[in-house]
Amino acid sequence: MIDEPKTESAHAVAADAAAEGPPAAVAQTERSGASAQVTAEHGSAIPPEEMARLSEEIVGALKTVYDPEIPADIYELGLIYKVDVGDDRVVQVDMTLTTPNCPSAAELPAMVENAVASVPGVREAKASIVWDPPWDPSRMSDEARAVLNMW
């Protein structure tokens, strides 16, 4: 699972990972504005080294997806709430949008699924839109704030 941003660079974003306890395999980096963590299921069959590679490449793939109306990627915008990597290598992404009325609501989940599915070792990717917690600008990284000049 990818957890919510906390410091300097990150693998992914999720709002509720801390409550779940320590996973069996965890790869973590931090970024400003948010920390992220990509984890496998507890007791995962995915070796830690492979999980670290998957984490890095999944975050890289998420950073290639841009909201067509905003010149920042969805990862740095803080739209990715959780990423779970199953033992079967199916990746479930929980994401949100900046607003429920977002005109890109139909296309962004498909873009996320295609980007994550392109990572070697990922069998399938599924993206779900969630609204809790609601997105707000505090979820953005410093990188996104700089691009959008939102200080």
C-alpha positions as CSV (number, residue, x, y, z in Angstrom):
1,M,0.0,0.0,0.0
2,I,1.2,3.5,-0.6
3,D,0.8,5.9,2.3
4,E,0.1,9.6,2.8
5,P,2.9,12.1,2.2
6,K,5.0,13.1,5.3
7,T,8.4,14.5,4.3
8,E,10.9,14.8,1.4
9,S,10.3,12.1,-1.4
10,A,7.9,9.3,-1.7
11,H,6.7,6.0,-3.2
12,A,3.0,6.7,-2.9
13,V,0.2,8.2,-0.9
14,A,-2.4,6.8,1.4
15,A,-4.4,8.4,4.2
16,D,-4.9,5.4,6.5
17,A,-1.8,3.2,6.4
18,A,-0.5,4.0,9.8
19,A,-3.5,2.4,11.4
20,E,-2.9,-0.9,9.6
21,G,0.3,-1.8,11.4
22,P,3.6,-2.8,9.9
23,P,3.4,-4.8,6.6
24,A,5.6,-7.7,5.8
25,A,7.4,-6.0,3.0
26,V,7.9,-2.2,2.9
27,A,9.8,0.1,0.6
28,Q,9.7,3.7,1.7
29,T,11.1,7.1,0.7
30,E,9.9,10.5,1.8
31,R,9.2,13.8,0.1
32,S,8.3,17.3,1.2
33,G,4.6,17.7,1.9
34,A,3.9,14.0,2.2
35,S,5.5,10.6,2.9
36,A,4.7,7.6,0.9
37,Q,4.9,4.0,1.4
38,V,4.2,1.1,-1.0
39,T,3.6,-2.2,0.8
40,A,2.6,-5.7,0.0
41,E,0.0,-7.7,1.8
42,H,1.0,-8.8,5.3
43,G,3.1,-11.9,4.9
44,S,3.6,-11.2,1.3
45,A,5.3,-13.6,-1.1
46,I,7.0,-10.7,-2.8
47,P,10.6,-10.4,-1.7
48,P,11.6,-7.0,-0.1
49,E,14.0,-6.2,-2.9
50,E,11.3,-6.8,-5.5
51,M,8.9,-4.7,-3.5
52,A,11.4,-1.8,-3.3
53,R,11.7,-2.0,-7.1
54,L,8.0,-2.2,-7.7
55,S,7.4,0.7,-5.3
56,E,9.9,3.0,-7.0
57,E,8.6,2.1,-10.5
58,I,4.9,2.4,-9.5
59,V,5.5,5.9,-8.2
60,G,7.4,6.8,-11.3
61,A,4.5,5.5,-13.4
62,L,2.0,7.6,-11.3
63,K,4.1,10.7,-11.9
64,T,3.6,10.3,-15.6
65,V,-0.2,10.9,-15.2
66,Y,-1.3,14.5,-15.4
67,D,-4.7,16.0,-14.8
68,P,-5.4,17.5,-18.2
69,E,-6.4,20.8,-16.6
70,I,-3.5,21.1,-14.1
71,P,0.2,21.3,-15.0
72,A,1.2,18.9,-12.2
73,D,1.2,15.1,-12.0
74,I,-1.5,13.4,-9.9
75,Y,1.0,12.0,-7.5
76,E,2.5,15.4,-6.5
77,L,-1.0,16.8,-6.4
78,G,-1.7,14.3,-3.6
79,L,-4.5,12.6,-5.5
80,I,-3.2,9.1,-4.8
81,Y,-4.4,7.9,-1.4
82,K,-3.4,4.2,-1.3
83,V,-1.7,1.6,-3.4
84,D,-1.9,-2.0,-2.4
85,V,0.2,-4.7,-4.2
86,G,-1.3,-8.1,-3.8
87,D,0.6,-11.4,-3.8
88,D,-0.9,-12.0,-7.2
89,R,0.7,-8.7,-8.3
90,V,-2.6,-7.0,-8.9
91,V,-2.2,-3.4,-7.8
92,Q,-5.2,-1.6,-6.3
93,V,-5.0,2.2,-6.4
94,D,-7.3,4.4,-4.3
95,M,-7.3,7.9,-5.7
96,T,-9.4,11.0,-5.5
97,L,-10.0,14.1,-7.7
98,T,-9.6,17.7,-6.9
99,T,-13.4,18.1,-7.0
100,P,-16.4,15.7,-7.6
101,N,-17.2,17.8,-10.7
102,C,-13.8,17.2,-12.3
103,P,-14.3,16.9,-16.0
104,S,-11.4,14.3,-16.1
105,A,-13.2,11.9,-13.8
106,A,-13.9,9.4,-16.5
107,E,-10.4,9.4,-18.0
108,L,-8.0,9.7,-15.0
109,P,-8.6,6.3,-13.4
110,A,-8.0,4.6,-16.8
111,M,-4.8,6.6,-17.2
112,V,-3.7,5.5,-13.7
113,E,-4.5,1.8,-14.5
114,N,-2.6,2.0,-17.8
115,A,0.4,3.6,-16.2
116,V,0.7,1.2,-13.3
117,A,0.0,-1.8,-15.4
118,S,3.0,-0.9,-17.6
119,V,5.4,-1.5,-14.7
120,P,7.3,-4.8,-15.2
121,G,6.1,-7.3,-12.6
122,V,2.6,-5.8,-12.3
123,R,0.0,-8.3,-13.5
124,E,-3.0,-5.9,-13.5
125,A,-3.9,-2.5,-12.1
126,K,-7.2,-1.3,-10.8
127,A,-8.0,2.3,-9.8
128,S,-10.9,3.4,-7.7
129,I,-12.1,6.9,-6.9
130,V,-12.7,7.6,-3.2
131,W,-14.0,10.8,-1.7
132,D,-12.9,10.3,2.0
133,P,-11.0,12.2,3.0
134,P,-11.8,15.0,0.5
135,W,-8.8,16.4,-1.4
136,D,-7.5,19.8,-0.4
137,P,-4.4,21.8,-1.4
138,S,-2.6,20.8,1.8
139,R,-2.1,17.3,0.2
140,M,0.2,18.8,-2.6
141,S,3.9,18.3,-2.4
142,D,6.2,21.3,-2.5
143,E,7.0,20.4,-6.1
144,A,3.4,20.8,-7.1
145,R,3.1,24.0,-5.1
146,A,6.1,25.4,-7.0
147,V,4.7,24.4,-10.4
148,L,1.3,25.9,-9.6
149,N,2.8,28.9,-7.7
150,M,0.5,28.1,-4.7
151,W,2.5,29.1,-1.6
